[in-house]
Amino acid sequence: MMAFSTLILIPARMSSTRLPGKPLADIAGKPMIVHVAERANKANLGRVVVATDHEDVANAVKAHGMEAVMTRPDHQSGSDRIYEALTLLDPDNRFDVIVNVQGDLPTIAPHEIAAALEPLENPETDIATLGAEISVEEEKFNPNVVKIVGSPIGKTRLRALYFTRATAPYGKGPLYHHIGLYAYKRKALQRFVSLQPSYLEKRESLEQLRALEAGMRIDAEIIETVPLGVDTIEDLEHAREMIGAGK
């Protein structure tokens, strides 16, 4: 793998509508956001910083020996939050790759975070992300499960042509669940946050379509399983069980 100067940023806001205060939800004696940051550290990619809009989150992260930065509370997306954090942390442009790890993935494996960088070895790739083959039949028809429509460019990689909540593509073959973890080349992130929300982005409620509509290239590395995202109290209980069992 090419050597990138990498900054991992973990956006964390307290105002989740389905699970308010979830960054600080206790899992095995630690706040959820701390579990995410610890796993990001174990990926051994570079500096790891939590970008938050709430002092309680920053204090919790710092109390466990990790780094946090305060960002504005009015950001519309995690991408906007990490870009502000980047400008605060790295005004001298030392980092050439920025990884956005969602703060509600407490069971994500460090090697899965590292896998997101692999597509960036291609100089034509602007943004890299992750996917996994859908194995549960119901998920193929669930609009909450975002699908990657893409062309295979290797055994474990797709060039993303579209992202959708619909069941796609049509016909025989695997369907892929999109995992919302992104690795951006710095110029790509700068360009992305400068763009206005696009037509298909607003129609599908999928931010990554803004990049595709603007002609940017997104490649997805396919991993074996979808990491648990915590959006509900049921998800939180599942995460507690998994981490309690050493997963």
Buried (B, 14 or more C-beta within 10 A) or exposed (E): EEEBBBBBBBBBBBEBEEBEBBBBBEBBEBBBBBBBBBBBBBBEBBBBBBBBBBEEBBEBBEEEEBBBBBBEEEBEBBBBBBBBBBEEBBEEEEBBBBBBBBBBBBBBBBEBBBBBBBBBEBEEBBBBBBBBEBEEEEBBEBEEBBBBBBEEBEEBBBBBEBBBBEBBBEEEEEBBBBBBBBBBBBEBBBBBBEEEEBEBBEEBEBBBBBBBBBEBBBBBBBBEEBBBBBBEEEBBEBBBEBBEEEE
